[in-house]
């Protein structure tokens, strides 16, 4: 995949950055576990992309299982470790809403449009969305992004697939195929 430093990287969190909890949520820092290779991949990606944006649906807040303060604590700890390892995430956007048709909930474009409002230099045709669900892939495709599917929680999804431009086993593998 050919990119240059003008590109933006959009990342999903659960199943890409950290282990996804099957039929559950990461509700505290002690439940958070980085996916294998993520702390090696993020410094490489930080050198290649001018912006790295995290977009994450966090329905657990809308359900009353986690407070926004609790989510901020998880993200603060996550970002500290990523920075210590030489990586970065420039901004995190999350959707606390329960309803699938919420404008901020992926696959709706709300978080992408919010990121573009905050970073007007974002060009979606020069952006990559890395995620582990079809919702992530629809989110990226609807904005004209290149999509990369990580099969961490849905290994049975077939590839090739019309919503997936690439399929990589991990964020580390993705960091190795970009040039």
C-alpha positions as a printed Julia matrix, in Angstrom:
179×3 Matrix{Float64}:
   0.0     0.0    0.0
   1.49    3.32  -1.1
   0.98    6.22   1.29
   2.84    9.39   2.16
   2.92   11.63   5.19
  -0.2    13.56   4.1
  -2.38   10.53   4.86
  -4.56   10.05   7.95
  -4.96    6.77   9.77
  -8.29    5.97  11.44
  -8.21    3.1   13.94
 -10.92    1.23  15.75
 -10.05    0.37  19.35
 -11.52   -2.93  20.59
 -10.1    -5.81  18.55
  -7.47   -3.6   16.88
  -5.62   -1.76  19.68
  -6.75   -3.94  22.57
  -8.26   -7.38  23.03
 -11.99   -7.27  22.53
 -14.04   -8.83  25.32
 -16.5   -11.22  23.71
 -20.08  -10.22  24.55
 -18.74   -7.62  26.97
 -16.87   -4.37  27.38
 -13.57   -3.05  28.7
 -14.94   -1.33  31.8
 -11.72   -0.53  33.67
  -8.0    -0.25  33.04
  -7.34   -3.66  34.61
  -9.51   -5.22  31.86
  -7.51   -3.54  29.06
  -4.94   -5.7   27.23
  -3.05   -4.52  24.17
  -3.33   -6.76  21.1
  -0.06   -8.53  20.29
   2.28   -6.32  18.27
   0.33   -3.06  18.69
   3.05   -1.33  20.72
   5.56   -2.28  18.02
   3.28   -1.19  15.17
   2.23    2.22  16.48
   5.71    3.85  16.38
   6.07    2.73  12.73
   2.61    4.09  11.91
   3.4     7.36  13.72
   6.29    7.9   11.3
   4.17    7.15   8.23
   0.91    9.01   8.95
   0.56   12.7    9.74
  -2.55   12.06  11.83
  -3.69    9.0   13.75
  -7.33    9.12  14.87
  -9.06    6.57  17.09
 -12.82    6.13  16.53
 -14.62    3.83  18.92
 -18.23    2.95  19.63
 -18.65    2.79  23.41
 -22.24    1.66  23.92
 -21.31    0.66  27.49
 -21.54    4.35  28.48
 -25.07    4.66  27.13
 -25.99    1.47  28.96
 -24.72    2.93  32.24
 -21.93    0.34  32.63
 -19.07    2.85  32.34
 -18.86    6.59  32.93
 -17.21    9.02  30.52
 -14.66    9.68  33.28
 -13.94    5.94  33.46
 -13.42    5.81  29.68
 -11.11    8.84  29.86
  -9.04    7.05  32.54
  -8.69    3.97  30.32
  -7.68    6.14  27.37
  -5.25    8.21  29.46
  -3.43    5.04  30.57
  -3.51    3.58  27.04
  -2.05    6.77  25.52
   0.68    6.99  28.18
   1.94    3.5   27.36
   1.69    4.12  23.6
   3.75    7.33  23.98
   6.32    5.57  26.2
   6.82    3.07  23.35
   7.3     5.83  20.75
   3.83    5.74  19.22
   1.01    8.27  19.21
  -2.69    8.71  18.74
  -3.53   12.32  17.96
  -7.18   12.33  18.98
  -9.81    9.92  20.25
 -13.46   10.14  19.26
 -16.04    7.91  20.88
 -19.77    7.44  20.59
 -21.56    6.61  23.86
 -24.95    6.11  22.21
 -26.87    2.85  22.38
 -28.97    3.23  19.22
 -27.43    1.92  16.0
 -28.84    4.86  14.02
 -27.07    7.49  16.15
 -25.19    9.89  13.83
 -21.93    9.36  15.73
 -22.12    5.57  15.95
 -20.15    3.68  13.32
 -20.97    2.98  10.52
 -22.58    6.47  10.53
 -20.01    9.15   9.56
 -20.26   11.36  12.66
 -16.84   10.64  14.16
 -15.11   10.98  10.76
 -16.81   14.33  10.15
 -15.94   15.48  13.66
 -12.28   14.56  13.04
 -12.31   16.44   9.72
 -13.79   19.51  11.46
 -10.96   19.38  14.03
  -8.29   18.58  11.41
  -9.42   20.32   8.18
  -6.43   18.88   6.28
  -7.96   15.38   6.47
  -8.73   14.12   2.98
 -10.8    10.95   3.23
  -9.48    9.75  -0.14
  -6.03    9.84   1.49
  -7.14    8.06   4.66
  -7.09    4.47   5.87
  -9.62    2.9    8.25
  -8.36   -0.14  10.16
 -11.06   -2.08  12.0
 -12.33   -5.51  12.91
 -16.04   -5.3   12.01
 -18.12   -4.72   8.91
 -19.39   -1.59  10.66
 -15.81   -0.23  10.64
 -15.45   -1.15   6.97
 -18.77    0.58   6.07
 -17.66    3.64   8.07
 -14.45    3.87   6.04
 -15.98    3.06   2.65
 -18.84    5.57   3.09
 -16.23    8.33   3.36
 -14.06    7.03   0.51
 -11.27    5.69   2.72
  -9.07    2.68   2.03
 -10.21   -0.08   4.39
  -8.13   -2.68   6.21
  -9.9    -5.52   8.0
  -8.34   -7.25  11.0
 -10.16  -10.54  11.65
  -9.52  -10.56  15.42
 -13.13  -11.25  16.36
 -14.64  -12.28  13.0
 -12.09  -14.66  11.42
 -14.82  -16.37   9.38
 -15.61  -13.26   7.29
 -14.57  -14.04   3.71
 -11.97  -12.08   1.8
 -12.09  -10.69  -0.81
 -15.09   -8.69   0.35
 -16.58   -5.55  -1.25
 -16.08   -3.49   1.93
 -12.46   -4.59   2.48
  -9.52   -3.34   0.44
  -6.99   -5.29   2.51
  -7.05   -7.95   5.18
  -4.23   -8.15   7.72
  -3.96  -10.46  10.71
  -2.93   -7.62  13.01
  -2.0    -3.95  13.22
   1.62   -5.11  13.19
   1.13   -6.86   9.85
  -0.53   -3.71   8.48
   2.46   -1.6    9.63
   4.71   -3.91   7.6
   2.79   -3.68   4.29
   2.6     0.1    4.0
   5.33    1.97   2.17
